[in-house]
Amino acid sequence: MTKLMGVPDDQYSPGVAWRIWGFATQAMKRQGWKLHVFIGSKAQAQQTLNLAMPILLANDVNHKFWASDDPILNDEDENQGKWFAIYPSSNVEALEVASELEQALQAGGVTPLNRELTGEIKVDKGYVYSRYGPYGHDSMITSEGTTAQDARGIKAHPGWVENIWLQYKALTQPGSRIAVTLPSDFMAEFPAARSRRG
């Protein structure tokens, strides 16, 4: 059986460069807060994979990872150093998975990227970044039910989307009631937009 940096290839669908988990078998939201894990060197690649993958699989969250540690580190676009792209099914899941990844990567001795990235929000210590955008589409549905283009590489989120990461530290502390406290997700928040989509 072929291995992808130690991952059995029957667990992931092959892409052009990414290896994909879950997209074909799970219903994906149209849009939401994506999570990104970046690495700054090849030395961090396998360790990051070993720490992050069990969390993503245990949470049953759609994600993809880069199957080689070479090309992505030489990219000159916004993907440079991007190791995981994660597509949570809700705001609650985004916060919970980001918190678990931040804790595991820090405890595992991974060096965080920890720098500002255009169009991305640094979640906490720089292990995880996030932006709001479409999941597999070029456009988003606004709160008014109209379409809007993705502002990839420009803005982390459009003005009509609440920045959930402002609440991250309060909501992810031990004992917090994250599912109760967090505002509702986009499509539940804007039934007019949902009905216009059919």
Rosetta blueprint (number, residue, H / E / L):
1 M L
2 T L
3 K E
4 L E
5 M L
6 G L
7 V E
8 P E
9 D H
10 D H
11 Q H
12 Y L
13 S E
14 P E
15 G L
16 V L
17 A L
18 W E
19 R E
20 I E
21 W E
22 G L
23 F L
24 A L
25 T L
26 Q L
27 A L
28 M L
29 K L
30 R L
31 Q E
32 G E
33 W E
34 K E
35 L E
36 H E
37 V E
38 F E
39 I L
40 G L
41 S L
42 K H
43 A H
44 Q H
45 A H
46 Q H
47 Q H
48 T H
49 L H
50 N H
51 L H
52 A H
53 M H
54 P H
55 I H
56 L H
57 L H
58 A H
59 N L
60 D L
61 V L
62 N E
63 H E
64 K E
65 F E
66 W E
67 A L
68 S L
69 D L
70 D L
71 P H
72 I H
73 L H
74 N H
75 D L
76 E L
77 D L
78 E L
79 N L
80 Q L
81 G L
82 K E
83 W E
84 F E
85 A E
86 I E
87 Y E
88 P L
89 S L
90 S L
91 N H
92 V H
93 E H
94 A H
95 L H
96 E H
97 V H
98 A H
99 S H
100 E H
101 L H
102 E H
103 Q H
104 A H
105 L H
106 Q H
107 A H
108 G L
109 G L
110 V L
111 T L
112 P L
113 L L
114 N L
115 R L
116 E L
117 L L
118 T L
119 G L
120 E L
121 I E
122 K E
123 V L
124 D L
125 K L
126 G L
127 Y L
128 V E
129 Y E
130 S E
131 R E
132 Y E
133 G E
134 P E
135 Y L
136 G L
137 H L
138 D L
139 S E
140 M E
141 I E
142 T L
143 S L
144 E L
145 G L
146 T L
147 T E
148 A E
149 Q E
150 D L
151 A L
152 R L
153 G L
154 I L
155 K L
156 A L
157 H L
158 P L
159 G L
160 W L
161 V L
162 E L
163 N L
164 I H
165 W H
166 L H
167 Q H
168 Y H
169 K H
170 A H
171 L H
172 T L
173 Q L
174 P L
175 G L
176 S L
177 R L
178 I H
179 A H
180 V H
181 T H
182 L L
183 P L
184 S L
185 D L
186 F H
187 M H
188 A H
189 E H
190 F L
191 P H
192 A H
193 A H
194 R H
195 S H
196 R H
197 R H
198 G L
